[in-house]
Amino acid sequence: MTGPIIPHQRIVVSASVAAILGYMVFSVWAVASGDPALKGDVIGTWKSFAVLAFGFWLGSSSGGKAKDTDTRPTGTPNDPVSVEPVQP
């Protein structure tokens, strides 16, 4: 099977960029409007975006690292988890 990893990747990226740019324009307007509640909501949303981006970066930089060795217990007492058969 060949093809892109993400279906319609250009559309997804373009829509995401358009949404972020649109929210940025709205944010500039909201901060310039002088309404404290609206200004606080917009700044809080950008802070949430920053936390989300950091969490994604942290997860993607460490989450995909798998061990190359088989970590299943072998049933010997030297393993961290000793698995012994149950005697009837």
Backbone hydrogen bonds in HBPLUS format (Angstrom, degrees):
<---DONOR---> <-ACCEPTOR-->    atom                        ^
c    i                          cat <-CA-CA->   ^        H-A-AA   ^      H-
h    n   atom  resd res      DA  || num        DHA   H-A  angle D-A-AA Bond
n    s   type  num  typ     dist DA aas  dist angle  dist       angle   num
A0012-VAL N   A0008-HIS O   3.04 MM   4  6.34 162.5  2.08 157.0 162.3     1
A0013-VAL N   A0009-GLN O   2.92 MM   4  6.08 169.8  1.93 156.6 159.0     2
A0014-SER N   A0010-ARG O   2.89 MM   4  5.91 160.5  1.93 143.1 149.5     3
A0015-ALA N   A0011-ILE O   2.90 MM   4  5.98 163.0  1.93 149.6 154.2     4
A0016-SER N   A0012-VAL O   2.99 MM   4  6.13 154.5  2.06 144.1 151.5     5
A0017-VAL N   A0013-VAL O   2.92 MM   4  6.12 164.4  1.95 153.9 157.7     6
A0018-ALA N   A0014-SER O   2.93 MM   4  6.08 159.8  1.97 147.1 153.1     7
A0019-ALA N   A0015-ALA O   2.93 MM   4  6.08 153.8  2.00 144.0 150.9     8
A0020-ILE N   A0016-SER O   2.98 MM   4  6.22 160.8  2.02 150.8 155.6     9
A0021-LEU N   A0017-VAL O   2.91 MM   4  6.08 164.3  1.93 152.3 156.9    10
A0022-GLY N   A0018-ALA O   2.88 MM   4  5.97 155.2  1.95 143.3 150.8    11
A0023-TYR N   A0019-ALA O   2.92 MM   4  6.12 156.4  1.98 145.2 151.5    12
A0024-MET N   A0020-ILE O   2.89 MM   4  6.07 142.5  2.03 141.2 152.2    13
A0025-VAL N   A0021-LEU O   2.99 MM   4  6.29 156.4  2.05 148.8 153.7    14
A0026-PHE N   A0022-GLY O   3.04 MM   4  6.30 164.2  2.06 148.2 152.6    15
A0027-SER N   A0023-TYR O   2.80 MM   4  5.92 148.3  1.90 140.4 149.7    16
A0028-VAL N   A0024-MET O   2.99 MM   4  6.28 157.3  2.04 150.9 155.2    17
A0029-TRP N   A0025-VAL O   3.14 MM   4  6.43 163.1  2.17 150.0 154.3    18
A0030-ALA N   A0026-PHE O   2.81 MM   4  6.05 158.8  1.86 151.1 157.6    19
A0031-VAL N   A0027-SER O   2.89 MM   4  6.06 163.1  1.92 154.8 158.1    20
A0032-ALA N   A0028-VAL O   3.02 MM   4  6.08 154.6  2.09 144.2 151.7    21
A0033-SER N   A0029-TRP O   2.93 MM   4  6.01 127.6  2.21 140.9 154.4    22
A0039-LYS N   A0035-ASP O   2.90 MM   4  6.00 161.1  1.94 156.9 163.2    23
A0040-GLY N   A0036-PRO O   2.93 MM   4  6.03 157.3  1.98 143.9 149.6    24
A0041-ASP N   A0037-ALA O   2.99 MM   4  6.24 156.7  2.05 147.4 153.6    25
A0042-VAL N   A0038-LEU O   3.01 MM   4  6.22 161.5  2.04 150.6 155.1    26
A0043-ILE N   A0039-LYS O   3.01 MM   4  6.19 165.7  2.03 150.7 154.8    27
A0044-GLY N   A0040-GLY O   2.89 MM   4  5.97 155.2  1.95 144.1 151.5    28
A0045-THR N   A0041-ASP O   2.94 MM   4  6.16 147.1  2.05 142.9 151.6    29
A0046-TRP N   A0042-VAL O   3.07 MM   4  6.41 157.3  2.12 150.1 155.3    30
A0047-LYS N   A0043-ILE O   2.98 MM   4  6.25 149.3  2.08 144.7 153.6    31
A0048-SER N   A0044-GLY O   2.97 MM   4  6.24 149.7  2.06 142.2 150.3    32
A0049-PHE N   A0045-THR O   2.94 MM   4  6.28 151.5  2.02 146.9 154.8    33
A0050-ALA N   A0046-TRP O   3.01 MM   4  6.28 152.1  2.09 142.9 150.0    34
A0051-VAL N   A0047-LYS O   3.02 MM   4  6.34 156.0  2.08 149.0 154.9    35
A0052-LEU N   A0048-SER O   2.89 MM   4  6.10 159.3  1.93 150.0 156.0    36
A0053-ALA N   A0049-PHE O   2.88 MM   4  6.10 158.9  1.92 150.0 155.5    37
A0054-PHE N   A0050-ALA O   2.97 MM   4  6.17 159.0  2.01 147.0 152.7    38
A0055-GLY N   A0051-VAL O   2.88 MM   4  6.06 160.8  1.91 149.1 154.8    39
A0056-PHE N   A0052-LEU O   2.89 MM   4  6.09 154.9  1.95 148.4 155.2    40
A0057-TRP N   A0053-ALA O   2.93 MM   4  6.13 160.9  1.97 147.4 152.7    41
A0058-LEU N   A0054-PHE O   2.86 MM   4  6.06 164.3  1.88 153.1 157.5    42
A0059-GLY N   A0055-GLY O   2.90 MM   4  5.99 163.1  1.93 146.0 151.1    43
A0060-SER N   A0056-PHE O   2.86 MM   4  5.94 158.5  1.90 149.1 155.2    44
A0061-SER N   A0057-TRP O   2.96 MM   4  5.99 139.5  2.13 142.2 152.3    45
A0062-SER N   A0058-LEU O   3.25 MM   4  6.35 138.0  2.44 141.7 150.4    46
A0063-GLY N   A0059-GLY O   2.68 MM   4  5.04 144.2  1.80 137.3 147.9    47
A0079-ASP N   A0076-THR O   3.20 MM   3  5.83 165.8  2.22 119.0 123.0    48
